[in-house]
């Protein structure tokens, strides 16, 4: 058993202290170096480190790292002057992933909103009625196309409409169904506003489900239908899709056939067991920042309030 004195003398083995030690150099080479078994993965780590270091530099440590990456990769007009070469290409890929993540989150929130009434045993019809109850009686075209704010400026630069909607929700205390549909509609527009590497990342999984292009088609198909009626059909489609996904993932266990769903059938009614997740889909950027901090690629200011480049940042995240 180690004594407290032993532990105090071994502080250098803690990951938070490893950056300046021999092990720190070895970890940096393994994670970011060129002479590694998977050089492409290491190159992606280096490029992401450069982009992330630039995104957080001088920013508050307690700010949301995903939003900081958003601001740099998606909404910085002079990004080519800030990042160049492979780092710029990598930032463009991040742009597509970050923008798409807003739509992924919107669907997660929309589903959580739809099934929330089933915390008390009820029917699909009960849940759908609550889902559409607060929607305005306007056409889909007006609510999800005409009334959206501009998503690009006069030079084609992306406007941070997603951030504006998020800030609006922060003032009201929670996302409404209308706000979530508007967020999905913004994502549908983005499909035509990104190109190249960004578009490839943005649409990579669009054929597997209700992606931005699918939702753009949904808006087109329902443009002249009252929004509550269209949302009702969307809610039913979401229930049907969730049931299909659960059936596709059914598996036999020692206790019988298991269907991975929180919705339980109680006679001819449904009950939600637990709570559906409504947090943003994680891009693991906070974890990545923590790793870079431990490796000395990132650092914090002396007062612990803001991010800065670490002592090994220039070596391992060039161009940041």
ABEGO torsion letter per residue (X at the ends): XBBAAAAAAAAAABAAAAAABAAAAAAAAAAABABBABAAAAAAAAAAAAAAAAAABGBBAABBAAAAAAAAAAABAAAAAABBEAAAAAAAAAAAAAAAAAAAAAAAAAAAAAAAAAABBBBAAAAAAAAAAABBBBBAAAAAAAABBBABBAAGBBBBAAAAAAAAAAAAGEBBAAAAAAAAAAAAAAAAABBEAAAAAAAAAAAAEBBAAAAAAAAAAAAABBAAAAAAAAAAAAAAAAAAAAAAABBBBAAEBBBBBABBBBEABBBBBEBBBABBBBAGAAAAAAAAAAAGABBBBAAGABBBBBAAAAAABBGX
